[in-house]
Amino acid sequence: MKKYFIVCILTLITVSIPLSGQSDLQLNYQRKIGHYNQMKRMGGSLIVCGAVFTVTGTVLTIRGGNRLGSDDYSDPVIKDIIGLEVGIVFLALGIAMDASGITLNIIGNKKSKQYQSKLKNLKMGVICNPNMQGISLVYRF
């Protein structure tokens, strides 16, 4: 009787360890999906802000470059040098924000779909019917 009891306890422990690992795997996938969705949203925000900075920088650069004057020796001089410099800085920041936003958006979208398909392919459950009881684990390739 003692041997039967020990075998039952060992069987329960053996079955419960993989099941807890599977639930941890599902939680890990859900956490990664949330992380990559956040990365995708941040990439979209950077794209919008980068577009605003790029347009603003372009306008400031054009307006600063068109304001020419002349000094005492009749050479053309840019009067609005600060507007021109700020426009160039905004333009550079806008292009950098657009590039990084596109990269984050693409990577976040791809990885999010990848982990969603992995989570959908892994199913675990308990079968409780009048005819049978048990545990089911399904992994689709």
C-alpha positions as CSV (number, residue, x, y, z in Angstrom):
1,M,0.0,0.0,0.0
2,K,2.9,2.4,0.8
3,K,4.5,1.7,-2.6
4,Y,1.2,2.5,-4.4
5,F,0.9,5.8,-2.4
6,I,4.5,6.8,-3.2
7,V,4.0,6.0,-6.9
8,C,0.8,8.2,-7.0
9,I,2.6,11.1,-5.3
10,L,5.6,10.9,-7.7
11,T,3.2,10.7,-10.7
12,L,1.4,13.8,-9.5
13,I,4.7,15.7,-9.0
14,T,5.9,14.6,-12.5
15,V,2.7,15.8,-14.2
16,S,2.5,19.1,-12.3
17,I,6.0,20.3,-13.1
18,P,5.5,20.4,-16.9
19,L,2.1,22.0,-16.5
20,S,3.4,24.8,-14.4
21,G,6.2,25.3,-17.0
22,Q,3.6,25.6,-19.7
23,S,1.7,28.2,-17.8
24,D,4.9,30.1,-17.3
25,L,5.6,29.8,-21.0
26,Q,2.2,31.3,-21.8
27,L,2.7,34.1,-19.3
28,N,6.1,34.8,-20.9
29,Y,4.5,35.0,-24.4
30,Q,1.8,37.3,-23.1
31,R,4.4,39.6,-21.5
32,K,6.5,39.7,-24.7
33,I,3.4,40.4,-26.8
34,G,2.6,43.4,-24.5
35,H,6.2,44.6,-24.7
36,Y,6.3,44.4,-28.5
37,N,2.9,46.1,-28.8
38,Q,4.3,49.0,-26.7
39,M,7.3,49.1,-29.0
40,K,5.0,49.3,-32.0
41,R,3.0,52.2,-30.4
42,M,6.2,54.0,-29.5
43,G,7.4,53.7,-33.1
44,G,4.2,55.2,-34.4
45,S,4.5,58.1,-32.0
46,L,8.1,58.7,-33.1
47,I,7.1,58.7,-36.8
48,V,4.4,61.3,-36.1
49,C,6.8,63.5,-34.1
50,G,9.5,63.1,-36.6
51,A,7.3,64.2,-39.4
52,V,6.3,67.3,-37.4
53,F,10.0,68.1,-36.7
54,T,11.0,67.5,-40.3
55,V,8.3,69.8,-41.7
56,T,9.1,72.5,-39.1
57,G,12.8,72.2,-39.9
58,T,12.3,72.4,-43.6
59,V,10.1,75.5,-43.2
60,L,12.6,77.2,-40.9
61,T,15.5,76.3,-43.1
62,I,13.8,77.7,-46.2
63,R,12.7,80.9,-44.5
64,G,16.1,81.4,-42.9
65,G,17.9,80.9,-46.2
66,N,15.6,83.3,-48.1
67,R,16.3,86.3,-45.9
68,L,19.3,87.8,-47.4
69,G,20.6,91.2,-46.8
70,S,23.8,93.1,-47.7
71,D,26.6,94.4,-45.6
72,D,28.7,97.5,-46.2
73,Y,30.6,95.8,-49.1
74,S,27.5,94.7,-51.0
75,D,28.0,91.0,-50.3
76,P,24.8,89.0,-49.6
77,V,24.6,88.1,-45.9
78,I,22.0,85.9,-44.2
79,K,20.1,88.0,-41.7
80,D,18.2,85.2,-40.0
81,I,21.1,82.9,-39.2
82,I,19.5,81.6,-36.0
83,G,16.4,80.5,-37.8
84,L,18.5,78.7,-40.4
85,E,20.5,76.9,-37.7
86,V,17.4,75.9,-35.7
87,G,15.8,74.7,-38.9
88,I,18.8,72.5,-39.7
89,V,18.7,71.0,-36.2
90,F,15.0,70.4,-36.4
91,L,15.4,68.8,-39.8
92,A,18.2,66.5,-38.5
93,L,16.2,65.5,-35.4
94,G,13.1,64.9,-37.5
95,I,14.9,62.6,-39.9
96,A,16.5,60.7,-37.0
97,M,13.1,60.3,-35.2
98,D,11.4,59.1,-38.4
99,A,14.1,56.5,-39.0
100,S,14.1,55.1,-35.5
101,G,10.3,55.2,-35.4
102,I,10.0,53.2,-38.6
103,T,12.5,50.6,-37.3
104,L,10.7,50.3,-33.9
105,N,7.3,50.0,-35.6
106,I,8.5,47.2,-38.0
107,I,10.3,45.2,-35.4
108,G,7.4,45.5,-32.8
109,N,4.8,44.5,-35.4
110,K,6.8,41.5,-36.6
111,K,7.7,40.2,-33.1
112,S,4.2,40.8,-31.8
113,K,2.6,38.7,-34.6
114,Q,5.3,36.0,-34.0
115,Y,4.5,35.6,-30.3
116,Q,0.8,35.8,-30.9
117,S,1.0,32.8,-33.3
118,K,3.2,30.9,-30.8
119,L,0.6,31.6,-28.0
120,K,-2.2,30.5,-30.3
121,N,-0.4,27.3,-31.2
122,L,0.1,26.3,-27.6
123,K,-3.0,25.1,-25.8
124,M,-3.3,23.4,-22.4
125,G,-6.4,22.3,-20.7
126,V,-8.2,19.8,-18.4
127,I,-10.7,17.3,-19.8
128,C,-13.6,16.7,-17.5
129,N,-16.3,14.5,-19.2
130,P,-18.5,11.9,-17.5
131,N,-16.6,9.2,-19.6
132,M,-13.0,10.4,-19.0
133,Q,-10.8,12.9,-17.1
134,G,-7.4,14.0,-17.9
135,I,-5.0,16.7,-19.1
136,S,-4.6,17.8,-22.7
137,L,-1.6,19.6,-24.2
138,V,-1.7,20.6,-27.8
139,Y,1.1,22.3,-29.8
140,R,0.5,23.0,-33.5
141,F,3.4,23.4,-35.8
